[in-house]
Each structure stands twice: as C-alpha cells, then as structure tokens.
Amino acid sequence: MTRKIADCRKYPSETNCTLTITGEEDEVVRAASEHAASVHGHEDGPELREQVRGMLEDEKVS
Ligand SMILES: [Zn+2]
C-alpha cells in the first residue's frame, strides 16, 4: 500500500519545523495532529485532523 507523508516544512510555522511523518494514512493523521497540537499550538480535534488529512502526499516509491 502507499504510505502517506506529512511534511511540516510545507506548512508555514514560526518554528521552521522540519519534521516529516510517514506511514499509513490514519497513523500519519493522528501523529501529525498530535504534533501540530503539542508543538505548534493548534487545537486538536476533528477539524485539525481533516485539515491534516487534506495536506497528505503520497510517498514516492523509487
Ligand atoms: Zn512541525
């Protein structure tokens, strides 16, 4: 299956975060949402998770 990538560098932040999270979609959504909440001060909830889900990219398999 194709893994998904959430790359924090692609999202504007005040901390210049370089974290990349890769895994199955649900794993990435959960981890990236928790990361956004704990590191970037976003409010974790269904809205944030929808936003995170919308910004995932497919992992390029070479
Ligand atoms: Zn980050």
N, CA, C, O and the ligand as a Tripos MOL2 file, in Angstrom:
@<TRIPOS>MOLECULE
protein
  249   247    63     0     0
PROTEIN
NO_CHARGES

@<TRIPOS>ATOM
      1 N           0.8330   -1.1930    0.0000 N.3       1 MET1
      2 CA          0.0000    0.0000    0.0000 C.3       1 MET1
      3 C           0.8710    1.2480    0.0000 C.2       1 MET1
      4 O           2.0370    1.2090    0.3930 O.2       1 MET1
      5 N           0.2980    2.3350   -0.4380 N.am      2 THR2
      6 CA          1.0460    3.5910   -0.4890 C.3       2 THR2
      7 C           1.0200    4.2690    0.8700 C.2       2 THR2
      8 O          -0.0350    4.4730    1.4700 O.2       2 THR2
      9 N           2.2000    4.6070    1.3320 N.am      3 ARG3
     10 CA          2.2480    5.3600    2.5840 C.3       3 ARG3
     11 C           2.0480    6.8430    2.2990 C.2       3 ARG3
     12 O           2.2660    7.3210    1.1850 O.2       3 ARG3
     13 N           1.6350    7.5390    3.3180 N.am      4 LYS4
     14 CA          1.3770    8.9720    3.2020 C.3       4 LYS4
     15 C           2.4560    9.7580    3.9340 C.2       4 LYS4
     16 O           3.0660    9.2780    4.8900 O.2       4 LYS4
     17 N           2.6700   10.9650    3.4640 N.am      5 ILE5
     18 CA          3.6830   11.8300    4.0660 C.3       5 ILE5
     19 C           3.0420   13.1320    4.5210 C.2       5 ILE5
     20 O           2.2800   13.7580    3.7840 O.2       5 ILE5
     21 N           3.3590   13.5240    5.7340 N.am      6 ALA6
     22 CA          3.0350   14.8790    6.2020 C.3       6 ALA6
     23 C           4.3740   15.5690    6.4510 C.2       6 ALA6
     24 O           5.1360   15.1760    7.3340 O.2       6 ALA6
     25 N           4.6410   16.5970    5.6600 N.am      7 ASP7
     26 CA          5.9240   17.2900    5.7460 C.3       7 ASP7
     27 C           5.6930   18.6670    6.3600 C.2       7 ASP7
     28 O           5.0750   19.5430    5.7550 O.2       7 ASP7
     29 N           6.1940   18.8290    7.5460 N.am      8 CYS8
     30 CA          5.9360   20.0770    8.2800 C.3       8 CYS8
     31 C           6.6050   21.2800    7.6220 C.2       8 CYS8
     32 O           6.1910   22.4170    7.8470 O.2       8 CYS8
     33 N           7.6180   21.0430    6.8230 N.am      9 ARG9
     34 CA          8.2940   22.1680    6.1720 C.3       9 ARG9
     35 C           7.3870   22.8710    5.1810 C.2       9 ARG9
     36 O           7.6050   24.0360    4.8500 O.2       9 ARG9
     37 N           6.3590   22.1580    4.7020 N.am     10 LYS10
     38 CA          5.4740   22.7300    3.6930 C.3      10 LYS10
     39 C           4.4340   23.6480    4.2970 C.2      10 LYS10
     40 O           3.7100   24.3410    3.5820 O.2      10 LYS10
     41 N           4.3640   23.6510    5.6170 N.am     11 TYR11
     42 CA          3.3310   24.4470    6.2610 C.3      11 TYR11
     43 C           3.9620   25.5920    7.0190 C.2      11 TYR11
     44 O           4.9200   25.4010    7.7690 O.2      11 TYR11
     45 N           3.4340   26.7560    6.8280 N.am     12 PRO12
     46 CA          4.0110   27.9240    7.4700 C.3      12 PRO12
     47 C           3.9830   27.7690    8.9830 C.2      12 PRO12
     48 O           2.9450   27.4630    9.5690 O.2      12 PRO12
     49 N           5.1070   27.9790    9.5900 N.am     13 SER13
     50 CA          5.1400   27.9490   11.0450 C.3      13 SER13
     51 C           6.2430   28.8550   11.5330 C.2      13 SER13
     52 O           7.1900   29.1660   10.8120 O.2      13 SER13
     53 N           6.0990   29.2670   12.7580 N.am     14 GLU14
     54 CA          7.0480   30.2010   13.3340 C.3      14 GLU14
     55 C           8.3100   29.4940   13.8010 C.2      14 GLU14
     56 O           9.3010   30.1430   14.1390 O.2      14 GLU14
     57 N           8.2780   28.1660   13.8210 N.am     15 THR15
     58 CA          9.4130   27.4410   14.3910 C.3      15 THR15
     59 C          10.3200   26.8310   13.3250 C.2      15 THR15
     60 O          11.3240   26.2030   13.6630 O.2      15 THR15
     61 N           9.9860   27.0050   12.0360 N.am     16 ASN16
     62 CA         10.7730   26.3770   10.9710 C.3      16 ASN16
     63 C          10.9630   24.8890   11.2210 C.2      16 ASN16
     64 O          12.0680   24.3540   11.1260 O.2      16 ASN16
     65 N           9.8860   24.2580   11.5350 N.am     17 CYS17
     66 CA          9.9020   22.8400   11.8700 C.3      17 CYS17
     67 C          10.2400   22.0070   10.6310 C.2      17 CYS17
     68 O           9.7640   22.2980    9.5340 O.2      17 CYS17
     69 N          11.0580   20.9800   10.8110 N.am     18 THR18
     70 CA         11.4670   20.1470    9.6730 C.3      18 THR18
     71 C          10.9600   18.7190    9.7840 C.2      18 THR18
     72 O          11.4220   17.8370    9.0600 O.2      18 THR18
     73 N          10.0300   18.4890   10.6710 N.am     19 LEU19
     74 CA          9.5580   17.1310   10.9020 C.3      19 LEU19
     75 C           8.8170   16.5730    9.6980 C.2      19 LEU19
     76 O           8.0250   17.2740    9.0690 O.2      19 LEU19
     77 N           9.0760   15.3100    9.3780 N.am     20 THR20
     78 CA          8.3130   14.6010    8.3530 C.3      20 THR20
     79 C           7.7630   13.3230    8.9730 C.2      20 THR20
     80 O           8.4900   12.5710    9.6220 O.2      20 THR20
     81 N           6.5010   13.0930    8.7700 N.am     21 ILE21
     82 CA          5.8670   11.8970    9.3200 C.3      21 ILE21
     83 C           5.3730   11.0420    8.1610 C.2      21 ILE21
     84 O           4.6800   11.5280    7.2670 O.2      21 ILE21
     85 N           5.7360    9.7730    8.1850 N.am     22 THR22
     86 CA          5.3470    8.8700    7.1080 C.3      22 THR22
     87 C           4.7130    7.6150    7.6810 C.2      22 THR22
     88 O           5.1720    7.0850    8.6930 O.2      22 THR22
     89 N           3.6750    7.1490    7.0430 N.am     23 GLY23
     90 CA          3.0440    5.9130    7.4870 C.3      23 GLY23
     91 C           1.7000    5.7630    6.8090 C.2      23 GLY23
     92 O           1.3870    6.4590    5.8430 O.2      23 GLY23
     93 N           0.9110    4.8370    7.3360 N.am     24 GLU24
     94 CA         -0.4350    4.6910    6.7940 C.3      24 GLU24
     95 C          -1.2560    5.9220    7.1530 C.2      24 GLU24
     96 O          -1.0030    6.5830    8.1600 O.2      24 GLU24
     97 N          -2.2350    6.2160    6.3180 N.am     25 GLU25
     98 CA         -2.9500    7.4820    6.4300 C.3      25 GLU25
     99 C          -3.4310    7.7700    7.8520 C.2      25 GLU25
    100 O          -3.2130    8.8640    8.3740 O.2      25 GLU25
    101 N          -4.0730    6.8060    8.4670 N.am     26 ASP26
    102 CA         -4.6280    7.0590    9.7960 C.3      26 ASP26
    103 C          -3.5370    7.3260   10.8180 C.2      26 ASP26
    104 O          -3.7050    8.1430   11.7240 O.2      26 ASP26
    105 N          -2.4060    6.6240   10.6630 N.am     27 GLU27
    106 CA         -1.2880    6.8360   11.5800 C.3      27 GLU27
    107 C          -0.7200    8.2400   11.4370 C.2      27 GLU27
    108 O          -0.4200    8.9170   12.4210 O.2      27 GLU27
    109 N          -0.5820    8.6580   10.1820 N.am     28 VAL28
    110 CA          0.0000    9.9700    9.9240 C.3      28 VAL28
    111 C          -0.9360   11.0710   10.4060 C.2      28 VAL28
    112 O          -0.4990   12.0550   11.0030 O.2      28 VAL28
    113 N          -2.2160   10.8950   10.1420 N.am     29 VAL29
    114 CA         -3.1840   11.9080   10.5810 C.3      29 VAL29
    115 C          -3.1230   12.0560   12.0960 C.2      29 VAL29
    116 O          -3.1340   13.1730   12.6140 O.2      29 VAL29
    117 N          -3.0620   10.9490   12.7960 N.am     30 ARG30
    118 CA         -3.0400   11.0030   14.2540 C.3      30 ARG30
    119 C          -1.7450   11.6500   14.7440 C.2      30 ARG30
    120 O          -1.7660   12.5660   15.5650 O.2      30 ARG30
    121 N          -0.6180   11.1560   14.2250 N.am     31 ALA31
    122 CA          0.6780   11.6530   14.6920 C.3      31 ALA31
    123 C           0.8650   13.1230   14.3380 C.2      31 ALA31
    124 O           1.3590   13.9030   15.1520 O.2      31 ALA31
    125 N           0.4720   13.4990   13.1320 N.am     32 ALA32
    126 CA          0.6700   14.8820   12.6990 C.3      32 ALA32
    127 C          -0.2550   15.8180   13.4650 C.2      32 ALA32
    128 O           0.1210   16.9520   13.7600 O.2      32 ALA32
    129 N          -1.4430   15.3660   13.7860 N.am     33 SER33
    130 CA         -2.3630   16.1980   14.5600 C.3      33 SER33
    131 C          -1.8310   16.4030   15.9700 C.2      33 SER33
    132 O          -1.8820   17.5090   16.5080 O.2      33 SER33
    133 N          -1.3220   15.3350   16.5620 N.am     34 GLU34
    134 CA         -0.7660   15.4600   17.9070 C.3      34 GLU34
    135 C           0.4670   16.3500   17.8870 C.2      34 GLU34
    136 O           0.6920   17.1370   18.8070 O.2      34 GLU34
    137 N           1.2540   16.2210   16.8450 N.am     35 HIS35
    138 CA          2.4310   17.0730   16.6960 C.3      35 HIS35
    139 C           2.0100   18.5400   16.5420 C.2      35 HIS35
    140 O           2.5700   19.4210   17.1940 O.2      35 HIS35
    141 N           1.0390   18.7920   15.6930 N.am     36 ALA36
    142 CA          0.5870   20.1670   15.4660 C.3      36 ALA36
    143 C           0.0440   20.7730   16.7590 C.2      36 ALA36
    144 O           0.2210   21.9620   17.0260 O.2      36 ALA36
    145 N          -0.6100   19.9450   17.5450 N.am     37 ALA37
    146 CA         -1.1780   20.4410   18.7960 C.3      37 ALA37
    147 C          -0.0800   20.7090   19.8250 C.2      37 ALA37
    148 O          -0.0790   21.7490   20.4840 O.2      37 ALA37
    149 N           0.8560   19.7620   19.9590 N.am     38 SER38
    150 CA          1.8420   19.9010   21.0340 C.3      38 SER38
    151 C           2.9520   20.8770   20.6820 C.2      38 SER38
    152 O           3.4430   21.5970   21.5510 O.2      38 SER38
    153 N           3.3520   20.9100   19.4140 N.am     39 VAL39
    154 CA          4.4880   21.7520   19.0420 C.3      39 VAL39
    155 C           4.0410   23.1080   18.4970 C.2      39 VAL39
    156 O           4.6680   24.1310   18.7710 O.2      39 VAL39
    157 N           2.9500   23.1090   17.7230 N.am     40 HIS40
    158 CA          2.5620   24.3380   17.0490 C.3      40 HIS40
    159 C           1.3550   25.0200   17.6830 C.2      40 HIS40
    160 O           0.8960   26.0570   17.2060 O.2      40 HIS40
    161 N           0.8520   24.4370   18.7490 N.am     41 GLY41
    162 CA         -0.1980   25.1090   19.4910 C.3      41 GLY41
    163 C          -1.5670   25.0940   18.8320 C.2      41 GLY41
    164 O          -2.4410   25.8810   19.1950 O.2      41 GLY41
    165 N          -1.7620   24.1940   17.8530 N.am     42 HIS42
    166 CA         -3.0910   24.0840   17.2600 C.3      42 HIS42
    167 C          -4.0060   23.3400   18.2150 C.2      42 HIS42
    168 O          -3.5600   22.6250   19.1120 O.2      42 HIS42
    169 N          -5.2830   23.5260   17.9980 N.am     43 GLU43
    170 CA         -6.2360   22.8240   18.8340 C.3      43 GLU43
    171 C          -6.5820   21.4960   18.1840 C.2      43 GLU43
    172 O          -7.1300   21.4570   17.0820 O.2      43 GLU43
    173 N          -6.2590   20.4140   18.8700 N.am     44 ASP44
    174 CA         -6.5190   19.0900   18.3090 C.3      44 ASP44
    175 C          -8.0210   18.8160   18.3130 C.2      44 ASP44
    176 O          -8.7170   19.1230   19.2810 O.2      44 ASP44
    177 N          -8.5000   18.2440   17.2370 N.am     45 GLY45
    178 CA         -9.9200   17.9120   17.1430 C.3      45 GLY45
    179 C         -10.2330   17.5070   15.7280 C.2      45 GLY45
    180 O          -9.3420   17.4860   14.8780 O.2      45 GLY45
    181 N         -11.4840   17.1830   15.4550 N.am     46 PRO46
    182 CA        -11.8850   16.7090   14.1220 C.3      46 PRO46
    183 C         -11.4970   17.6880   13.0080 C.2      46 PRO46
    184 O         -11.1340   17.2730   11.9080 O.2      46 PRO46
    185 N         -11.5780   18.9900   13.3040 N.am     47 GLU47
    186 CA        -11.2680   19.9870   12.2960 C.3      47 GLU47
    187 C          -9.7950   19.9370   11.9070 C.2      47 GLU47
    188 O          -9.4540   19.9600   10.7250 O.2      47 GLU47
    189 N          -8.9420   19.8700   12.8960 N.am     48 LEU48
    190 CA         -7.4960   19.7970   12.6430 C.3      48 LEU48
    191 C          -7.1690   18.5270   11.8790 C.2      48 LEU48
    192 O          -6.3610   18.5390   10.9500 O.2      48 LEU48
    193 N          -7.7990   17.4390   12.2740 N.am     49 ARG49
    194 CA         -7.4990   16.1640   11.6170 C.3      49 ARG49
    195 C          -7.9430   16.1690   10.1550 C.2      49 ARG49
    196 O          -7.2870   15.5760    9.2970 O.2      49 ARG49
    197 N          -9.0530   16.8380    9.8810 N.am     50 GLU50
    198 CA         -9.4830   16.9640    8.4850 C.3      50 GLU50
    199 C          -8.4840   17.7750    7.6800 C.2      50 GLU50
    200 O          -8.1790   17.4580    6.5300 O.2      50 GLU50
    201 N          -7.9820   18.8310    8.3110 N.am     51 GLN51
    202 CA         -7.0060   19.6950    7.6690 C.3      51 GLN51
    203 C          -5.7320   18.9090    7.3800 C.2      51 GLN51
    204 O          -5.1690   18.9970    6.2880 O.2      51 GLN51
    205 N          -5.2880   18.1470    8.3620 N.am     52 VAL52
    206 CA         -4.0750   17.3480    8.2060 C.3      52 VAL52
    207 C          -4.2730   16.3200    7.0930 C.2      52 VAL52
    208 O          -3.3880   16.1100    6.2630 O.2      52 VAL52
    209 N          -5.4220   15.6950    7.0860 N.am     53 ARG53
    210 CA         -5.6980   14.6700    6.0730 C.3      53 ARG53
    211 C          -5.6350   15.2730    4.6700 C.2      53 ARG53
    212 O          -5.1900   14.6280    3.7210 O.2      53 ARG53
    213 N          -6.0870   16.5180    4.5620 N.am     54 GLY54
    214 CA         -6.1050   17.1700    3.2690 C.3      54 GLY54
    215 C          -4.7240   17.5430    2.7500 C.2      54 GLY54
    216 O          -4.5610   17.8030    1.5580 O.2      54 GLY54
    217 N          -3.7350   17.5710    3.6250 N.am     55 MET55
    218 CA         -2.4210   18.0160    3.1770 C.3      55 MET55
    219 C          -1.4440   16.8580    3.0030 C.2      55 MET55
    220 O          -0.2650   17.0880    2.7380 O.2      55 MET55
    221 N          -1.9000   15.6450    3.1430 N.am     56 LEU56
    222 CA         -1.0070   14.4970    2.9900 C.3      56 LEU56
    223 C          -0.6210   14.3020    1.5300 C.2      56 LEU56
    224 O          -1.3810   14.6150    0.6130 O.2      56 LEU56
    225 N           0.5790   13.7780    1.3480 N.am     57 GLU57
    226 CA          1.0380   13.4350   -0.0080 C.3      57 GLU57
    227 C           1.3750   11.9560   -0.0380 C.2      57 GLU57
    228 O           1.6840   11.3440    0.9850 O.2      57 GLU57
    229 N           1.3070   11.4040   -1.2300 N.am     58 ASP58
    230 CA          1.7150   10.0010   -1.3820 C.3      58 ASP58
    231 C           3.2340    9.8960   -1.3080 C.2      58 ASP58
    232 O           3.9560   10.7470   -1.8280 O.2      58 ASP58
    233 N           3.6990    8.8510   -0.6620 N.am     59 GLU59
    234 CA          5.1280    8.6020   -0.6330 C.3      59 GLU59
    235 C           5.5840    8.1370   -2.0110 C.2      59 GLU59
    236 O           4.9610    7.2740   -2.6290 O.2      59 GLU59
    237 N           6.6740    8.7210   -2.4780 N.am     60 LYS60
    238 CA          7.1980    8.3120   -3.7830 C.3      60 LYS60
    239 C           8.0120    7.0370   -3.6160 C.2      60 LYS60
    240 O           8.9870    6.9910   -2.8660 O.2      60 LYS60
    241 N           7.5940    6.0250   -4.3190 N.am     61 VAL61
    242 CA          8.3300    4.7650   -4.2580 C.3      61 VAL61
    243 C           9.2790    4.6990   -5.4380 C.2      61 VAL61
    244 O           8.8650    4.7740   -6.5950 O.2      61 VAL61
    245 N          10.5410    4.5600   -5.1310 N.am     62 SER62
    246 CA         11.5200    4.5800   -6.2240 C.3      62 SER62
    247 C          12.0300    3.1720   -6.4990 C.2      62 SER62
    248 O          12.8630    2.9780   -7.3840 O.2      62 SER62
    249 ZN          6.0190   20.7440   12.9920 Zn       63 ZN63
@<TRIPOS>BOND
     1     1     2 1
     2     2     3 1
     3     3     4 2
     4     3     5 am
     5     5     6 1
     6     6     7 1
     7     7     8 2
     8     7     9 am
     9     9    10 1
    10    10    11 1
    11    11    12 2
    12    11    13 am
    13    13    14 1
    14    14    15 1
    15    15    16 2
    16    15    17 am
    17    17    18 1
    18    18    19 1
    19    19    20 2
    20    19    21 am
    21    21    22 1
    22    22    23 1
    23    23    24 2
    24    23    25 am
    25    25    26 1
    26    26    27 1
    27    27    28 2
    28    27    29 am
    29    29    30 1
    30    30    31 1
    31    31    32 2
    32    31    33 am
    33    33    34 1
    34    34    35 1
    35    35    36 2
    36    35    37 am
    37    37    38 1
    38    38    39 1
    39    39    40 2
    40    39    41 am
    41    41    42 1
    42    42    43 1
    43    43    44 2
    44    43    45 am
    45    45    46 1
    46    46    47 1
    47    47    48 2
    48    47    49 am
    49    49    50 1
    50    50    51 1
    51    51    52 2
    52    51    53 am
    53    53    54 1
    54    54    55 1
    55    55    56 2
    56    55    57 am
    57    57    58 1
    58    58    59 1
    59    59    60 2
    60    59    61 am
    61    61    62 1
    62    62    63 1
    63    63    64 2
    64    63    65 am
    65    65    66 1
    66    66    67 1
    67    67    68 2
    68    67    69 am
    69    69    70 1
    70    70    71 1
    71    71    72 2
    72    71    73 am
    73    73    74 1
    74    74    75 1
    75    75    76 2
    76    75    77 am
    77    77    78 1
    78    78    79 1
    79    79    80 2
    80    79    81 am
    81    81    82 1
    82    82    83 1
    83    83    84 2
    84    83    85 am
    85    85    86 1
    86    86    87 1
    87    87    88 2
    88    87    89 am
    89    89    90 1
    90    90    91 1
    91    91    92 2
    92    91    93 am
    93    93    94 1
    94    94    95 1
    95    95    96 2
    96    95    97 am
    97    97    98 1
    98    98    99 1
    99    99   100 2
   100    99   101 am
   101   101   102 1
   102   102   103 1
   103   103   104 2
   104   103   105 am
   105   105   106 1
   106   106   107 1
   107   107   108 2
   108   107   109 am
   109   109   110 1
   110   110   111 1
   111   111   112 2
   112   111   113 am
   113   113   114 1
   114   114   115 1
   115   115   116 2
   116   115   117 am
   117   117   118 1
   118   118   119 1
   119   119   120 2
   120   119   121 am
   121   121   122 1
   122   122   123 1
   123   123   124 2
   124   123   125 am
   125   125   126 1
   126   126   127 1
   127   127   128 2
   128   127   129 am
   129   129   130 1
   130   130   131 1
   131   131   132 2
   132   131   133 am
   133   133   134 1
   134   134   135 1
   135   135   136 2
   136   135   137 am
   137   137   138 1
   138   138   139 1
   139   139   140 2
   140   139   141 am
   141   141   142 1
   142   142   143 1
   143   143   144 2
   144   143   145 am
   145   145   146 1
   146   146   147 1
   147   147   148 2
   148   147   149 am
   149   149   150 1
   150   150   151 1
   151   151   152 2
   152   151   153 am
   153   153   154 1
   154   154   155 1
   155   155   156 2
   156   155   157 am
   157   157   158 1
   158   158   159 1
   159   159   160 2
   160   159   161 am
   161   161   162 1
   162   162   163 1
   163   163   164 2
   164   163   165 am
   165   165   166 1
   166   166   167 1
   167   167   168 2
   168   167   169 am
   169   169   170 1
   170   170   171 1
   171   171   172 2
   172   171   173 am
   173   173   174 1
   174   174   175 1
   175   175   176 2
   176   175   177 am
   177   177   178 1
   178   178   179 1
   179   179   180 2
   180   179   181 am
   181   181   182 1
   182   182   183 1
   183   183   184 2
   184   183   185 am
   185   185   186 1
   186   186   187 1
   187   187   188 2
   188   187   189 am
   189   189   190 1
   190   190   191 1
   191   191   192 2
   192   191   193 am
   193   193   194 1
   194   194   195 1
   195   195   196 2
   196   195   197 am
   197   197   198 1
   198   198   199 1
   199   199   200 2
   200   199   201 am
   201   201   202 1
   202   202   203 1
   203   203   204 2
   204   203   205 am
   205   205   206 1
   206   206   207 1
   207   207   208 2
   208   207   209 am
   209   209   210 1
   210   210   211 1
   211   211   212 2
   212   211   213 am
   213   213   214 1
   214   214   215 1
   215   215   216 2
   216   215   217 am
   217   217   218 1
   218   218   219 1
   219   219   220 2
   220   219   221 am
   221   221   222 1
   222   222   223 1
   223   223   224 2
   224   223   225 am
   225   225   226 1
   226   226   227 1
   227   227   228 2
   228   227   229 am
   229   229   230 1
   230   230   231 1
   231   231   232 2
   232   231   233 am
   233   233   234 1
   234   234   235 1
   235   235   236 2
   236   235   237 am
   237   237   238 1
   238   238   239 1
   239   239   240 2
   240   239   241 am
   241   241   242 1
   242   242   243 1
   243   243   244 2
   244   243   245 am
   245   245   246 1
   246   246   247 1
   247   247   248 2
@<TRIPOS>SUBSTRUCTURE
     1 MET1         2 RESIDUE 1 A MET
     2 THR2         6 RESIDUE 1 A THR
     3 ARG3        10 RESIDUE 1 A ARG
     4 LYS4        14 RESIDUE 1 A LYS
     5 ILE5        18 RESIDUE 1 A ILE
     6 ALA6        22 RESIDUE 1 A ALA
     7 ASP7        26 RESIDUE 1 A ASP
     8 CYS8        30 RESIDUE 1 A CYS
     9 ARG9        34 RESIDUE 1 A ARG
    10 LYS10       38 RESIDUE 1 A LYS
    11 TYR11       42 RESIDUE 1 A TYR
    12 PRO12       46 RESIDUE 1 A PRO
    13 SER13       50 RESIDUE 1 A SER
    14 GLU14       54 RESIDUE 1 A GLU
    15 THR15       58 RESIDUE 1 A THR
    16 ASN16       62 RESIDUE 1 A ASN
    17 CYS17       66 RESIDUE 1 A CYS
    18 THR18       70 RESIDUE 1 A THR
    19 LEU19       74 RESIDUE 1 A LEU
    20 THR20       78 RESIDUE 1 A THR
    21 ILE21       82 RESIDUE 1 A ILE
    22 THR22       86 RESIDUE 1 A THR
    23 GLY23       90 RESIDUE 1 A GLY
    24 GLU24       94 RESIDUE 1 A GLU
    25 GLU25       98 RESIDUE 1 A GLU
    26 ASP26      102 RESIDUE 1 A ASP
    27 GLU27      106 RESIDUE 1 A GLU
    28 VAL28      110 RESIDUE 1 A VAL
    29 VAL29      114 RESIDUE 1 A VAL
    30 ARG30      118 RESIDUE 1 A ARG
    31 ALA31      122 RESIDUE 1 A ALA
    32 ALA32      126 RESIDUE 1 A ALA
    33 SER33      130 RESIDUE 1 A SER
    34 GLU34      134 RESIDUE 1 A GLU
    35 HIS35      138 RESIDUE 1 A HIS
    36 ALA36      142 RESIDUE 1 A ALA
    37 ALA37      146 RESIDUE 1 A ALA
    38 SER38      150 RESIDUE 1 A SER
    39 VAL39      154 RESIDUE 1 A VAL
    40 HIS40      158 RESIDUE 1 A HIS
    41 GLY41      162 RESIDUE 1 A GLY
    42 HIS42      166 RESIDUE 1 A HIS
    43 GLU43      170 RESIDUE 1 A GLU
    44 ASP44      174 RESIDUE 1 A ASP
    45 GLY45      178 RESIDUE 1 A GLY
    46 PRO46      182 RESIDUE 1 A PRO
    47 GLU47      186 RESIDUE 1 A GLU
    48 LEU48      190 RESIDUE 1 A LEU
    49 ARG49      194 RESIDUE 1 A ARG
    50 GLU50      198 RESIDUE 1 A GLU
    51 GLN51      202 RESIDUE 1 A GLN
    52 VAL52      206 RESIDUE 1 A VAL
    53 ARG53      210 RESIDUE 1 A ARG
    54 GLY54      214 RESIDUE 1 A GLY
    55 MET55      218 RESIDUE 1 A MET
    56 LEU56      222 RESIDUE 1 A LEU
    57 GLU57      226 RESIDUE 1 A GLU
    58 ASP58      230 RESIDUE 1 A ASP
    59 GLU59      234 RESIDUE 1 A GLU
    60 LYS60      238 RESIDUE 1 A LYS
    61 VAL61      242 RESIDUE 1 A VAL
    62 SER62      246 RESIDUE 1 A SER
    63 ZN63       249 GROUP 0 **** ****
